[in-house]
Amino acid sequence: MSDHVSRWPERHSLPALPQQRQTGSRSESVELTPEEADAFADLVRHFVDGG
């Protein structure tokens, strides 16, 4: 078995997928309530801490 790992060239799109935007539009974002923001922060801390 070869130790060589082939990587897809940087900044080269896959031919079967359409070009993707780098950032979403305003219509693709949502406002979180303070409770949702706290819950999300707890979830992120759980993953960062290896929980």
N, C-alpha and C positions, 0 to 999 in steps of 0.2 A: 504494500500500500504506500502511496506517495505522501510525503509530508507537505507537498505543494497545495496551497489553497487558492483557488481562483476567485477573484473578487470582481464584481460588476464595476466598470469604470465609474469614478466619481462624476456626478452631474450628468450621467447618461440615463435617459429615461428608458423604461422597459417598453418595447414596441407594442405590446398588447394593452397598455394602460394609457389613458389620456393624460396630458400634462396637468399637474396639480398646482393649485395656487399655494404660495408660501404662507399666506395668512388668510384667515376667514374674514368674511364681510361682517358688518355690524349685525345683519339679520341672522347670522349664525352664532351669535353670542347670547347669553342669558344673564340676567341679574340674579344673584343669590340673596336669599334672606340672611340675616345675621345667624340664624340657627343653622342654615345650610352651609354657610361659610365655616362655622365652627366645626360642624360634622366633617366637612371636607378636610379641614386642617387636622383633625384627629386622625382621619384615614391616612393622610400623607405622613404624619408622624409615626403611625403604626408601620407603614412600609419602610420608612427611613430607619427606624429602630430595629428592623428585621423581625418584627412582631409576629 
